[in-house]
Amino acid sequence: MNRALPADLDCIAAVEQVTDYLEGALPPHARTEFEQHLVTCPGCVTYLRQLRAQIAASSTLAEQRPVPEEVTQELLAMFRASRGEK
């Protein structure tokens, strides 16, 4: 039977709590334990940074950006050409 190292168990617990941590939903004691783990675990710090970057990047996906007029005209021309229209 393969036994996980205690540090591995801390990382597993941190990964399970990271969403609550980012949302500010961890109770104070759990938040302190989570942050103490981060002090000694560069891997979990990297994971947390990656999640923050993903959240920041994905938040821009919801932004509506207008399609440039030339793109609209080119798509219409391609559609008309595909139907044999001028």
PyMOL Python script that loads the backbone (N, CA, C, O; Angstrom):
from pymol import cmd

cmd.read_pdbstr("""\
ATOM      1  N   MET A   1       0.842  -1.182   0.000  1.00  0.00           N
ATOM      2  CA  MET A   1       0.000   0.000   0.000  1.00  0.00           C
ATOM      3  C   MET A   1       0.884   1.240   0.000  1.00  0.00           C
ATOM      4  O   MET A   1       1.820   1.344   0.793  1.00  0.00           O
ATOM      5  N   ASN A   2       0.591   2.152  -0.867  1.00  0.00           N
ATOM      6  CA  ASN A   2       1.370   3.378  -0.991  1.00  0.00           C
ATOM      7  C   ASN A   2       0.772   4.451  -0.089  1.00  0.00           C
ATOM      8  O   ASN A   2      -0.412   4.769  -0.196  1.00  0.00           O
ATOM      9  N   ARG A   3       1.592   5.007   0.797  1.00  0.00           N
ATOM     10  CA  ARG A   3       1.099   6.032   1.730  1.00  0.00           C
ATOM     11  C   ARG A   3       1.574   7.391   1.266  1.00  0.00           C
ATOM     12  O   ARG A   3       2.739   7.562   0.908  1.00  0.00           O
ATOM     13  N   ALA A   4       0.674   8.355   1.271  1.00  0.00           N
ATOM     14  CA  ALA A   4       1.032   9.718   0.893  1.00  0.00           C
ATOM     15  C   ALA A   4       1.846  10.357   2.009  1.00  0.00           C
ATOM     16  O   ALA A   4       1.633  10.085   3.191  1.00  0.00           O
ATOM     17  N   LEU A   5       2.768  11.198   1.615  1.00  0.00           N
ATOM     18  CA  LEU A   5       3.542  11.943   2.600  1.00  0.00           C
ATOM     19  C   LEU A   5       2.655  13.003   3.236  1.00  0.00           C
ATOM     20  O   LEU A   5       1.719  13.480   2.595  1.00  0.00           O
ATOM     21  N   PRO A   6       2.926  13.384   4.477  1.00  0.00           N
ATOM     22  CA  PRO A   6       2.118  14.424   5.124  1.00  0.00           C
ATOM     23  C   PRO A   6       2.034  15.700   4.300  1.00  0.00           C
ATOM     24  O   PRO A   6       0.975  16.326   4.249  1.00  0.00           O
ATOM     25  N   ALA A   7       3.134  16.102   3.648  1.00  0.00           N
ATOM     26  CA  ALA A   7       3.104  17.308   2.816  1.00  0.00           C
ATOM     27  C   ALA A   7       2.110  17.138   1.673  1.00  0.00           C
ATOM     28  O   ALA A   7       1.418  18.087   1.305  1.00  0.00           O
ATOM     29  N   ASP A   8       2.038  15.938   1.111  1.00  0.00           N
ATOM     30  CA  ASP A   8       1.083  15.672   0.041  1.00  0.00           C
ATOM     31  C   ASP A   8      -0.344  15.854   0.551  1.00  0.00           C
ATOM     32  O   ASP A   8      -1.193  16.417  -0.141  1.00  0.00           O
ATOM     33  N   LEU A   9      -0.596  15.379   1.751  1.00  0.00           N
ATOM     34  CA  LEU A   9      -1.930  15.524   2.328  1.00  0.00           C
ATOM     35  C   LEU A   9      -2.275  16.998   2.527  1.00  0.00           C
ATOM     36  O   LEU A   9      -3.418  17.402   2.314  1.00  0.00           O
ATOM     37  N   ASP A  10      -1.294  17.801   2.935  1.00  0.00           N
ATOM     38  CA  ASP A  10      -1.531  19.233   3.081  1.00  0.00           C
ATOM     39  C   ASP A  10      -1.873  19.860   1.732  1.00  0.00           C
ATOM     40  O   ASP A  10      -2.756  20.714   1.651  1.00  0.00           O
ATOM     41  N   CYS A  11      -1.187  19.444   0.688  1.00  0.00           N
ATOM     42  CA  CYS A  11      -1.455  19.980  -0.647  1.00  0.00           C
ATOM     43  C   CYS A  11      -2.849  19.570  -1.137  1.00  0.00           C
ATOM     44  O   CYS A  11      -3.558  20.371  -1.746  1.00  0.00           O
ATOM     45  N   ILE A  12      -3.226  18.344  -0.873  1.00  0.00           N
ATOM     46  CA  ILE A  12      -4.562  17.882  -1.268  1.00  0.00           C
ATOM     47  C   ILE A  12      -5.628  18.717  -0.565  1.00  0.00           C
ATOM     48  O   ILE A  12      -6.604  19.135  -1.188  1.00  0.00           O
ATOM     49  N   ALA A  13      -5.443  18.958   0.720  1.00  0.00           N
ATOM     50  CA  ALA A  13      -6.393  19.776   1.470  1.00  0.00           C
ATOM     51  C   ALA A  13      -6.412  21.202   0.931  1.00  0.00           C
ATOM     52  O   ALA A  13      -7.478  21.808   0.829  1.00  0.00           O
ATOM     53  N   ALA A  14      -5.241  21.747   0.582  1.00  0.00           N
ATOM     54  CA  ALA A  14      -5.168  23.109   0.050  1.00  0.00           C
ATOM     55  C   ALA A  14      -5.905  23.212  -1.277  1.00  0.00           C
ATOM     56  O   ALA A  14      -6.641  24.171  -1.511  1.00  0.00           O
ATOM     57  N   VAL A  15      -5.710  22.234  -2.139  1.00  0.00           N
ATOM     58  CA  VAL A  15      -6.388  22.247  -3.444  1.00  0.00           C
ATOM     59  C   VAL A  15      -7.904  22.179  -3.251  1.00  0.00           C
ATOM     60  O   VAL A  15      -8.654  22.834  -3.977  1.00  0.00           O
ATOM     61  N   GLU A  16      -8.349  21.398  -2.287  1.00  0.00           N
ATOM     62  CA  GLU A  16      -9.782  21.283  -2.018  1.00  0.00           C
ATOM     63  C   GLU A  16     -10.364  22.583  -1.457  1.00  0.00           C
ATOM     64  O   GLU A  16     -11.558  22.844  -1.606  1.00  0.00           O
ATOM     65  N   GLN A  17      -9.526  23.392  -0.817  1.00  0.00           N
ATOM     66  CA  GLN A  17     -10.006  24.614  -0.181  1.00  0.00           C
ATOM     67  C   GLN A  17      -9.759  25.873  -1.003  1.00  0.00           C
ATOM     68  O   GLN A  17     -10.223  26.949  -0.626  1.00  0.00           O
ATOM     69  N   VAL A  18      -9.047  25.765  -2.106  1.00  0.00           N
ATOM     70  CA  VAL A  18      -8.606  26.960  -2.821  1.00  0.00           C
ATOM     71  C   VAL A  18      -9.772  27.821  -3.316  1.00  0.00           C
ATOM     72  O   VAL A  18      -9.673  29.047  -3.286  1.00  0.00           O
ATOM     73  N   THR A  19     -10.847  27.227  -3.760  1.00  0.00           N
ATOM     74  CA  THR A  19     -11.994  28.014  -4.234  1.00  0.00           C
ATOM     75  C   THR A  19     -12.599  28.814  -3.086  1.00  0.00           C
ATOM     76  O   THR A  19     -12.870  30.006  -3.231  1.00  0.00           O
ATOM     77  N   ASP A  20     -12.808  28.163  -1.953  1.00  0.00           N
ATOM     78  CA  ASP A  20     -13.334  28.878  -0.789  1.00  0.00           C
ATOM     79  C   ASP A  20     -12.379  29.981  -0.344  1.00  0.00           C
ATOM     80  O   ASP A  20     -12.814  31.053   0.079  1.00  0.00           O
ATOM     81  N   TYR A  21     -11.075  29.714  -0.441  1.00  0.00           N
ATOM     82  CA  TYR A  21     -10.086  30.723  -0.077  1.00  0.00           C
ATOM     83  C   TYR A  21     -10.220  31.952  -0.988  1.00  0.00           C
ATOM     84  O   TYR A  21     -10.272  33.085  -0.511  1.00  0.00           O
ATOM     85  N   LEU A  22     -10.274  31.714  -2.285  1.00  0.00           N
ATOM     86  CA  LEU A  22     -10.368  32.823  -3.238  1.00  0.00           C
ATOM     87  C   LEU A  22     -11.672  33.602  -3.094  1.00  0.00           C
ATOM     88  O   LEU A  22     -11.712  34.806  -3.347  1.00  0.00           O
ATOM     89  N   GLU A  23     -12.729  32.918  -2.691  1.00  0.00           N
ATOM     90  CA  GLU A  23     -14.026  33.579  -2.522  1.00  0.00           C
ATOM     91  C   GLU A  23     -14.193  34.199  -1.133  1.00  0.00           C
ATOM     92  O   GLU A  23     -15.214  34.828  -0.856  1.00  0.00           O
ATOM     93  N   GLY A  24     -13.200  34.025  -0.262  1.00  0.00           N
ATOM     94  CA  GLY A  24     -13.286  34.561   1.091  1.00  0.00           C
ATOM     95  C   GLY A  24     -14.274  33.818   1.963  1.00  0.00           C
ATOM     96  O   GLY A  24     -14.812  34.371   2.922  1.00  0.00           O
ATOM     97  N   ALA A  25     -14.510  32.554   1.623  1.00  0.00           N
ATOM     98  CA  ALA A  25     -15.515  31.764   2.339  1.00  0.00           C
ATOM     99  C   ALA A  25     -14.923  30.838   3.404  1.00  0.00           C
ATOM    100  O   ALA A  25     -15.668  30.142   4.094  1.00  0.00           O
ATOM    101  N   LEU A  26     -13.614  30.820   3.544  1.00  0.00           N
ATOM    102  CA  LEU A  26     -13.021  29.963   4.579  1.00  0.00           C
ATOM    103  C   LEU A  26     -13.184  30.613   5.950  1.00  0.00           C
ATOM    104  O   LEU A  26     -13.025  31.826   6.088  1.00  0.00           O
ATOM    105  N   PRO A  27     -13.499  29.812   6.957  1.00  0.00           N
ATOM    106  CA  PRO A  27     -13.510  30.346   8.327  1.00  0.00           C
ATOM    107  C   PRO A  27     -12.107  30.848   8.678  1.00  0.00           C
ATOM    108  O   PRO A  27     -11.127  30.361   8.114  1.00  0.00           O
ATOM    109  N   PRO A  28     -11.994  31.798   9.585  1.00  0.00           N
ATOM    110  CA  PRO A  28     -10.687  32.378   9.919  1.00  0.00           C
ATOM    111  C   PRO A  28      -9.593  31.347  10.238  1.00  0.00           C
ATOM    112  O   PRO A  28      -8.462  31.486   9.772  1.00  0.00           O
ATOM    113  N   HIS A  29      -9.916  30.337  11.012  1.00  0.00           N
ATOM    114  CA  HIS A  29      -8.913  29.334  11.372  1.00  0.00           C
ATOM    115  C   HIS A  29      -8.436  28.568  10.141  1.00  0.00           C
ATOM    116  O   HIS A  29      -7.238  28.330   9.987  1.00  0.00           O
ATOM    117  N   ALA A  30      -9.356  28.182   9.272  1.00  0.00           N
ATOM    118  CA  ALA A  30      -8.988  27.450   8.066  1.00  0.00           C
ATOM    119  C   ALA A  30      -8.190  28.349   7.120  1.00  0.00           C
ATOM    120  O   ALA A  30      -7.255  27.890   6.465  1.00  0.00           O
ATOM    121  N   ARG A  31      -8.555  29.610   7.051  1.00  0.00           N
ATOM    122  CA  ARG A  31      -7.815  30.556   6.207  1.00  0.00           C
ATOM    123  C   ARG A  31      -6.366  30.682   6.698  1.00  0.00           C
ATOM    124  O   ARG A  31      -5.431  30.695   5.898  1.00  0.00           O
ATOM    125  N   THR A  32      -6.194  30.774   8.013  1.00  0.00           N
ATOM    126  CA  THR A  32      -4.849  30.866   8.591  1.00  0.00           C
ATOM    127  C   THR A  32      -4.044  29.615   8.265  1.00  0.00           C
ATOM    128  O   THR A  32      -2.881  29.716   7.875  1.00  0.00           O
ATOM    129  N   GLU A  33      -4.641  28.445   8.418  1.00  0.00           N
ATOM    130  CA  GLU A  33      -3.942  27.188   8.094  1.00  0.00           C
ATOM    131  C   GLU A  33      -3.569  27.140   6.621  1.00  0.00           C
ATOM    132  O   GLU A  33      -2.470  26.712   6.267  1.00  0.00           O
ATOM    133  N   PHE A  34      -4.488  27.580   5.759  1.00  0.00           N
ATOM    134  CA  PHE A  34      -4.238  27.596   4.322  1.00  0.00           C
ATOM    135  C   PHE A  34      -3.040  28.505   4.021  1.00  0.00           C
ATOM    136  O   PHE A  34      -2.134  28.119   3.282  1.00  0.00           O
ATOM    137  N   GLU A  35      -3.041  29.693   4.587  1.00  0.00           N
ATOM    138  CA  GLU A  35      -1.963  30.641   4.343  1.00  0.00           C
ATOM    139  C   GLU A  35      -0.642  30.164   4.931  1.00  0.00           C
ATOM    140  O   GLU A  35       0.417  30.427   4.361  1.00  0.00           O
ATOM    141  N   GLN A  36      -0.689  29.463   6.069  1.00  0.00           N
ATOM    142  CA  GLN A  36       0.533  28.885   6.632  1.00  0.00           C
ATOM    143  C   GLN A  36       1.096  27.815   5.707  1.00  0.00           C
ATOM    144  O   GLN A  36       2.313  27.688   5.569  1.00  0.00           O
ATOM    145  N   HIS A  37       0.225  27.053   5.079  1.00  0.00           N
ATOM    146  CA  HIS A  37       0.683  26.049   4.117  1.00  0.00           C
ATOM    147  C   HIS A  37       1.366  26.733   2.938  1.00  0.00           C
ATOM    148  O   HIS A  37       2.397  26.260   2.460  1.00  0.00           O
ATOM    149  N   LEU A  38       0.805  27.833   2.470  1.00  0.00           N
ATOM    150  CA  LEU A  38       1.393  28.544   1.338  1.00  0.00           C
ATOM    151  C   LEU A  38       2.809  29.024   1.629  1.00  0.00           C
ATOM    152  O   LEU A  38       3.645  29.087   0.727  1.00  0.00           O
ATOM    153  N   VAL A  39       3.078  29.362   2.885  1.00  0.00           N
ATOM    154  CA  VAL A  39       4.406  29.839   3.267  1.00  0.00           C
ATOM    155  C   VAL A  39       5.471  28.770   3.012  1.00  0.00           C
ATOM    156  O   VAL A  39       6.617  29.091   2.698  1.00  0.00           O
ATOM    157  N   THR A  40       5.092  27.519   3.147  1.00  0.00           N
ATOM    158  CA  THR A  40       6.062  26.433   3.030  1.00  0.00           C
ATOM    159  C   THR A  40       5.928  25.614   1.753  1.00  0.00           C
ATOM    160  O   THR A  40       6.656  24.638   1.570  1.00  0.00           O
ATOM    161  N   CYS A  41       5.009  25.993   0.870  1.00  0.00           N
ATOM    162  CA  CYS A  41       4.766  25.155  -0.308  1.00  0.00           C
ATOM    163  C   CYS A  41       4.745  25.993  -1.592  1.00  0.00           C
ATOM    164  O   CYS A  41       3.707  26.546  -1.955  1.00  0.00           O
ATOM    165  N   PRO A  42       5.873  26.085  -2.269  1.00  0.00           N
ATOM    166  CA  PRO A  42       5.911  26.857  -3.505  1.00  0.00           C
ATOM    167  C   PRO A  42       4.998  26.282  -4.600  1.00  0.00           C
ATOM    168  O   PRO A  42       4.516  27.025  -5.454  1.00  0.00           O
ATOM    169  N   GLY A  43       4.764  24.983  -4.578  1.00  0.00           N
ATOM    170  CA  GLY A  43       3.875  24.371  -5.568  1.00  0.00           C
ATOM    171  C   GLY A  43       2.443  24.875  -5.441  1.00  0.00           C
ATOM    172  O   GLY A  43       1.788  25.156  -6.445  1.00  0.00           O
ATOM    173  N   CYS A  44       1.966  24.988  -4.223  1.00  0.00           N
ATOM    174  CA  CYS A  44       0.605  25.486  -4.008  1.00  0.00           C
ATOM    175  C   CYS A  44       0.510  26.984  -4.285  1.00  0.00           C
ATOM    176  O   CYS A  44      -0.534  27.470  -4.720  1.00  0.00           O
ATOM    177  N   VAL A  45       1.596  27.717  -4.035  1.00  0.00           N
ATOM    178  CA  VAL A  45       1.621  29.146  -4.377  1.00  0.00           C
ATOM    179  C   VAL A  45       1.494  29.302  -5.895  1.00  0.00           C
ATOM    180  O   VAL A  45       0.750  30.156  -6.378  1.00  0.00           O
ATOM    181  N   THR A  46       2.220  28.479  -6.631  1.00  0.00           N
ATOM    182  CA  THR A  46       2.137  28.507  -8.092  1.00  0.00           C
ATOM    183  C   THR A  46       0.728  28.159  -8.552  1.00  0.00           C
ATOM    184  O   THR A  46       0.185  28.818  -9.439  1.00  0.00           O
ATOM    185  N   TYR A  47       0.137  27.141  -7.965  1.00  0.00           N
ATOM    186  CA  TYR A  47      -1.228  26.734  -8.312  1.00  0.00           C
ATOM    187  C   TYR A  47      -2.209  27.869  -8.051  1.00  0.00           C
ATOM    188  O   TYR A  47      -3.081  28.137  -8.879  1.00  0.00           O
ATOM    189  N   LEU A  48      -2.078  28.534  -6.919  1.00  0.00           N
ATOM    190  CA  LEU A  48      -2.957  29.652  -6.577  1.00  0.00           C
ATOM    191  C   LEU A  48      -2.787  30.791  -7.578  1.00  0.00           C
ATOM    192  O   LEU A  48      -3.775  31.387  -8.008  1.00  0.00           O
ATOM    193  N   ARG A  49      -1.552  31.097  -7.951  1.00  0.00           N
ATOM    194  CA  ARG A  49      -1.306  32.146  -8.956  1.00  0.00           C
ATOM    195  C   ARG A  49      -1.934  31.783 -10.301  1.00  0.00           C
ATOM    196  O   ARG A  49      -2.514  32.636 -10.973  1.00  0.00           O
ATOM    197  N   GLN A  50      -1.816  30.520 -10.685  1.00  0.00           N
ATOM    198  CA  GLN A  50      -2.401  30.072 -11.949  1.00  0.00           C
ATOM    199  C   GLN A  50      -3.922  30.223 -11.933  1.00  0.00           C
ATOM    200  O   GLN A  50      -4.517  30.664 -12.916  1.00  0.00           O
ATOM    201  N   LEU A  51      -4.538  29.858 -10.825  1.00  0.00           N
ATOM    202  CA  LEU A  51      -5.990  29.997 -10.724  1.00  0.00           C
ATOM    203  C   LEU A  51      -6.413  31.463 -10.798  1.00  0.00           C
ATOM    204  O   LEU A  51      -7.385  31.801 -11.473  1.00  0.00           O
ATOM    205  N   ARG A  52      -5.682  32.325 -10.106  1.00  0.00           N
ATOM    206  CA  ARG A  52      -5.990  33.762 -10.162  1.00  0.00           C
ATOM    207  C   ARG A  52      -5.845  34.286 -11.589  1.00  0.00           C
ATOM    208  O   ARG A  52      -6.661  35.090 -12.038  1.00  0.00           O
ATOM    209  N   ALA A  53      -4.821  33.841 -12.299  1.00  0.00           N
ATOM    210  CA  ALA A  53      -4.623  34.262 -13.688  1.00  0.00           C
ATOM    211  C   ALA A  53      -5.757  33.757 -14.578  1.00  0.00           C
ATOM    212  O   ALA A  53      -6.227  34.481 -15.456  1.00  0.00           O
ATOM    213  N   GLN A  54      -6.195  32.522 -14.356  1.00  0.00           N
ATOM    214  CA  GLN A  54      -7.308  31.975 -15.139  1.00  0.00           C
ATOM    215  C   GLN A  54      -8.593  32.749 -14.878  1.00  0.00           C
ATOM    216  O   GLN A  54      -9.352  33.032 -15.805  1.00  0.00           O
ATOM    217  N   ILE A  55      -8.830  33.085 -13.635  1.00  0.00           N
ATOM    218  CA  ILE A  55     -10.031  33.845 -13.285  1.00  0.00           C
ATOM    219  C   ILE A  55      -9.990  35.209 -13.962  1.00  0.00           C
ATOM    220  O   ILE A  55     -10.986  35.660 -14.526  1.00  0.00           O
ATOM    221  N   ALA A  56      -8.837  35.860 -13.902  1.00  0.00           N
ATOM    222  CA  ALA A  56      -8.701  37.178 -14.530  1.00  0.00           C
ATOM    223  C   ALA A  56      -8.887  37.088 -16.042  1.00  0.00           C
ATOM    224  O   ALA A  56      -9.553  37.932 -16.640  1.00  0.00           O
ATOM    225  N   ALA A  57      -8.305  36.076 -16.652  1.00  0.00           N
ATOM    226  CA  ALA A  57      -8.423  35.915 -18.103  1.00  0.00           C
ATOM    227  C   ALA A  57      -9.850  35.573 -18.515  1.00  0.00           C
ATOM    228  O   ALA A  57     -10.353  36.088 -19.513  1.00  0.00           O
ATOM    229  N   SER A  58     -10.491  34.714 -17.755  1.00  0.00           N
ATOM    230  CA  SER A  58     -11.847  34.303 -18.136  1.00  0.00           C
ATOM    231  C   SER A  58     -12.869  35.409 -17.918  1.00  0.00           C
ATOM    232  O   SER A  58     -13.927  35.408 -18.546  1.00  0.00           O
ATOM    233  N   SER A  59     -12.565  36.346 -17.040  1.00  0.00           N
ATOM    234  CA  SER A  59     -13.514  37.435 -16.816  1.00  0.00           C
ATOM    235  C   SER A  59     -13.637  38.324 -18.048  1.00  0.00           C
ATOM    236  O   SER A  59     -14.667  38.969 -18.243  1.00  0.00           O
ATOM    237  N   THR A  60     -12.603  38.365 -18.879  1.00  0.00           N
ATOM    238  CA  THR A  60     -12.675  39.177 -20.098  1.00  0.00           C
ATOM    239  C   THR A  60     -13.490  38.494 -21.185  1.00  0.00           C
ATOM    240  O   THR A  60     -13.897  39.144 -22.147  1.00  0.00           O
ATOM    241  N   LEU A  61     -13.735  37.198 -21.051  1.00  0.00           N
ATOM    242  CA  LEU A  61     -14.512  36.492 -22.068  1.00  0.00           C
ATOM    243  C   LEU A  61     -15.958  36.959 -22.116  1.00  0.00           C
ATOM    244  O   LEU A  61     -16.605  36.873 -23.160  1.00  0.00           O
ATOM    245  N   ALA A  62     -16.462  37.445 -21.012  1.00  0.00           N
ATOM    246  CA  ALA A  62     -17.859  37.877 -20.956  1.00  0.00           C
ATOM    247  C   ALA A  62     -18.059  39.268 -21.541  1.00  0.00           C
ATOM    248  O   ALA A  62     -19.191  39.687 -21.781  1.00  0.00           O
ATOM    249  N   GLU A  63     -16.969  39.979 -21.769  1.00  0.00           N
ATOM    250  CA  GLU A  63     -17.090  41.326 -22.311  1.00  0.00           C
ATOM    251  C   GLU A  63     -17.542  41.269 -23.762  1.00  0.00           C
ATOM    252  O   GLU A  63     -16.991  40.523 -24.571  1.00  0.00           O
ATOM    253  N   GLN A  64     -18.534  42.055 -24.071  1.00  0.00           N
ATOM    254  CA  GLN A  64     -19.026  42.155 -25.445  1.00  0.00           C
ATOM    255  C   GLN A  64     -18.162  43.142 -26.211  1.00  0.00           C
ATOM    256  O   GLN A  64     -18.014  44.293 -25.799  1.00  0.00           O
ATOM    257  N   ARG A  65     -17.596  42.702 -27.316  1.00  0.00           N
ATOM    258  CA  ARG A  65     -16.820  43.594 -28.170  1.00  0.00           C
ATOM    259  C   ARG A  65     -17.516  43.673 -29.512  1.00  0.00           C
ATOM    260  O   ARG A  65     -17.851  42.643 -30.097  1.00  0.00           O
ATOM    261  N   PRO A  66     -17.738  44.879 -30.007  1.00  0.00           N
ATOM    262  CA  PRO A  66     -18.409  44.996 -31.296  1.00  0.00           C
ATOM    263  C   PRO A  66     -17.540  44.436 -32.424  1.00  0.00           C
ATOM    264  O   PRO A  66     -16.317  44.570 -32.416  1.00  0.00           O
ATOM    265  N   VAL A  67     -18.195  43.817 -33.375  1.00  0.00           N
ATOM    266  CA  VAL A  67     -17.498  43.281 -34.534  1.00  0.00           C
ATOM    267  C   VAL A  67     -17.201  44.457 -35.464  1.00  0.00           C
ATOM    268  O   VAL A  67     -18.099  45.241 -35.773  1.00  0.00           O
ATOM    269  N   PRO A  68     -15.957  44.586 -35.912  1.00  0.00           N
ATOM    270  CA  PRO A  68     -15.644  45.681 -36.843  1.00  0.00           C
ATOM    271  C   PRO A  68     -16.490  45.584 -38.114  1.00  0.00           C
ATOM    272  O   PRO A  68     -16.778  44.489 -38.599  1.00  0.00           O
ATOM    273  N   GLU A  69     -16.874  46.714 -38.633  1.00  0.00           N
ATOM    274  CA  GLU A  69     -17.743  46.762 -39.820  1.00  0.00           C
ATOM    275  C   GLU A  69     -17.136  46.010 -41.000  1.00  0.00           C
ATOM    276  O   GLU A  69     -17.856  45.337 -41.738  1.00  0.00           O
ATOM    277  N   GLU A  70     -15.812  46.117 -41.189  1.00  0.00           N
ATOM    278  CA  GLU A  70     -15.185  45.429 -42.328  1.00  0.00           C
ATOM    279  C   GLU A  70     -15.308  43.914 -42.198  1.00  0.00           C
ATOM    280  O   GLU A  70     -15.408  43.221 -43.210  1.00  0.00           O
ATOM    281  N   VAL A  71     -15.302  43.393 -40.991  1.00  0.00           N
ATOM    282  CA  VAL A  71     -15.485  41.951 -40.788  1.00  0.00           C
ATOM    283  C   VAL A  71     -16.911  41.559 -41.159  1.00  0.00           C
ATOM    284  O   VAL A  71     -17.134  40.551 -41.829  1.00  0.00           O
ATOM    285  N   THR A  72     -17.868  42.362 -40.719  1.00  0.00           N
ATOM    286  CA  THR A  72     -19.267  42.101 -41.058  1.00  0.00           C
ATOM    287  C   THR A  72     -19.462  42.102 -42.571  1.00  0.00           C
ATOM    288  O   THR A  72     -20.110  41.209 -43.116  1.00  0.00           O
ATOM    289  N   GLN A  73     -18.904  43.096 -43.243  1.00  0.00           N
ATOM    290  CA  GLN A  73     -19.054  43.197 -44.699  1.00  0.00           C
ATOM    291  C   GLN A  73     -18.373  42.033 -45.422  1.00  0.00           C
ATOM    292  O   GLN A  73     -18.909  41.511 -46.399  1.00  0.00           O
ATOM    293  N   GLU A  74     -17.213  41.634 -44.949  1.00  0.00           N
ATOM    294  CA  GLU A  74     -16.511  40.511 -45.565  1.00  0.00           C
ATOM    295  C   GLU A  74     -17.286  39.212 -45.380  1.00  0.00           C
ATOM    296  O   GLU A  74     -17.368  38.406 -46.307  1.00  0.00           O
ATOM    297  N   LEU A  75     -17.853  39.000 -44.199  1.00  0.00           N
ATOM    298  CA  LEU A  75     -18.660  37.798 -43.966  1.00  0.00           C
ATOM    299  C   LEU A  75     -19.903  37.787 -44.840  1.00  0.00           C
ATOM    300  O   LEU A  75     -20.272  36.750 -45.392  1.00  0.00           O
ATOM    301  N   LEU A  76     -20.547  38.937 -44.963  1.00  0.00           N
ATOM    302  CA  LEU A  76     -21.721  39.026 -45.837  1.00  0.00           C
ATOM    303  C   LEU A  76     -21.343  38.745 -47.288  1.00  0.00           C
ATOM    304  O   LEU A  76     -22.075  38.048 -47.992  1.00  0.00           O
ATOM    305  N   ALA A  77     -20.220  39.274 -47.741  1.00  0.00           N
ATOM    306  CA  ALA A  77     -19.765  39.031 -49.115  1.00  0.00           C
ATOM    307  C   ALA A  77     -19.475  37.551 -49.326  1.00  0.00           C
ATOM    308  O   ALA A  77     -19.823  36.995 -50.369  1.00  0.00           O
ATOM    309  N   MET A  78     -18.846  36.911 -48.356  1.00  0.00           N
ATOM    310  CA  MET A  78     -18.558  35.478 -48.469  1.00  0.00           C
ATOM    311  C   MET A  78     -19.856  34.670 -48.501  1.00  0.00           C
ATOM    312  O   MET A  78     -19.975  33.715 -49.268  1.00  0.00           O
ATOM    313  N   PHE A  79     -20.823  35.050 -47.673  1.00  0.00           N
ATOM    314  CA  PHE A  79     -22.100  34.353 -47.647  1.00  0.00           C
ATOM    315  C   PHE A  79     -22.818  34.500 -48.989  1.00  0.00           C
ATOM    316  O   PHE A  79     -23.321  33.527 -49.550  1.00  0.00           O
ATOM    317  N   ARG A  80     -22.855  35.732 -49.488  1.00  0.00           N
ATOM    318  CA  ARG A  80     -23.519  35.971 -50.773  1.00  0.00           C
ATOM    319  C   ARG A  80     -22.834  35.221 -51.896  1.00  0.00           C
ATOM    320  O   ARG A  80     -23.497  34.683 -52.783  1.00  0.00           O
ATOM    321  N   ALA A  81     -21.496  35.182 -51.863  1.00  0.00           N
ATOM    322  CA  ALA A  81     -20.748  34.463 -52.891  1.00  0.00           C
ATOM    323  C   ALA A  81     -21.034  32.969 -52.827  1.00  0.00           C
ATOM    324  O   ALA A  81     -21.108  32.306 -53.861  1.00  0.00           O
ATOM    325  N   SER A  82     -21.192  32.446 -51.639  1.00  0.00           N
ATOM    326  CA  SER A  82     -21.463  31.019 -51.499  1.00  0.00           C
ATOM    327  C   SER A  82     -22.841  30.655 -52.039  1.00  0.00           C
ATOM    328  O   SER A  82     -23.088  29.507 -52.411  1.00  0.00           O
ATOM    329  N   ARG A  83     -23.734  31.640 -52.080  1.00  0.00           N
ATOM    330  CA  ARG A  83     -25.095  31.425 -52.588  1.00  0.00           C
ATOM    331  C   ARG A  83     -25.201  31.853 -54.053  1.00  0.00           C
ATOM    332  O   ARG A  83     -26.277  31.759 -54.643  1.00  0.00           O
ATOM    333  N   GLY A  84     -24.102  32.320 -54.645  1.00  0.00           N
ATOM    334  CA  GLY A  84     -24.112  32.740 -56.039  1.00  0.00           C
ATOM    335  C   GLY A  84     -24.694  34.133 -56.217  1.00  0.00           C
ATOM    336  O   GLY A  84     -25.046  34.501 -57.338  1.00  0.00           O
ATOM    337  N   GLU A  85     -24.806  34.915 -55.163  1.00  0.00           N
ATOM    338  CA  GLU A  85     -25.330  36.270 -55.247  1.00  0.00           C
ATOM    339  C   GLU A  85     -24.183  37.251 -55.449  1.00  0.00           C
ATOM    340  O   GLU A  85     -23.020  36.938 -55.193  1.00  0.00           O
ATOM    341  N   LYS A  86     -24.537  38.444 -55.913  1.00  0.00           N
ATOM    342  CA  LYS A  86     -23.525  39.484 -56.066  1.00  0.00           C
ATOM    343  C   LYS A  86     -23.698  40.531 -55.022  1.00  0.00           C
ATOM    344  O   LYS A  86     -22.937  41.498 -54.985  1.00  0.00           O
TER     345      LYS A  86
END
""", "prot")
cmd.dss("prot")
cmd.show_as("cartoon", "prot")
cmd.util.cbc("prot")
cmd.orient("prot")
